[in-house]
Every structure is written in structure tokens, then in C-alpha cells.
């Protein structure tokens, strides 16, 4: 694991690395990002409807194949979700788009 990867682990996507508390909050719901350039980050999905979770996410990043583009993450429909706060599900990397 390189330094950039260590910096990302356990942090919430979209939080500034200089934020005094870039980690998860106990009352929020998260999807763990697995693989790709955002591996190890958590995505805050608090308030997302089930169909929004089913759609996955296209997340802006400078770390992907297309700097300034998006990395695509999708849930595995065969994996169960845990309702409520905490880590609810996993989103798996499926590619990059400009």
C-alpha cells in the first residue's frame, strides 16, 4: 500500500484530508468503496432510497484513468444490506469515465 492509499483508508469520500474529523460519523450510513482509485473510502449514503443505492455511484476523482472524470462503483445485488447507521453495503469499482 503506497502513501496515497494509506491516506484514503477509513475516510469519507468528499471530506477534505485536512478536516479534523474526516472519518465516519456514528449516525450516518455508508457504502464501503472496494477497488479502483477510491478503494478504502466510505461513501455517505444517508437518506438514499433503495433504488438509488441499487444504481451505484459515479464519483468525481483526480485519481482515476481520466483526471477530473468519474470512477464508477456499483453494489453487488447478491450481497445483503444492513439497514441503519454504520457500514450498510459495499460498492465495487466497475471502471472510469471522462
JONORWO-V784603 format. One record per pair of residues at least 24 apart in sequence whose ideal C-beta (glycine too) atoms are under 7 Angstrom apart, sorted by the first residue. I is the first residue (numbers start at 0). J is the second residue. D is the distance in whole Angstrom. If there is no record, write none. Layout:
i;j;d
I;J;D
I;J;D
This chain:
i;j;d
4;39;7
7;37;7
7;39;5
7;40;5
8;39;4
9;39;7
10;40;6
11;40;7
11;41;5
11;43;6
12;37;6
12;40;5
12;41;7
12;42;5
12;58;6
25;84;6
26;84;5
27;84;6
28;83;7
28;84;6
28;85;7
28;87;5
29;86;5
29;87;6
30;87;6
30;88;5
30;89;6
30;90;5
31;86;6
31;89;5
32;72;6
32;90;6
33;89;5
33;90;7
33;91;5
33;92;7
34;91;6
34;92;4
35;70;5
35;92;3
36;60;6
36;62;4
36;63;5
36;70;5
37;62;7
37;70;6
42;90;6
44;87;7
52;88;7
55;90;6
56;90;6
57;96;7
63;95;4
64;95;4
65;95;6
65;96;7
65;97;4
68;95;6
68;96;6
68;97;5
69;95;7
69;96;5
70;95;5
71;95;7
71;96;6
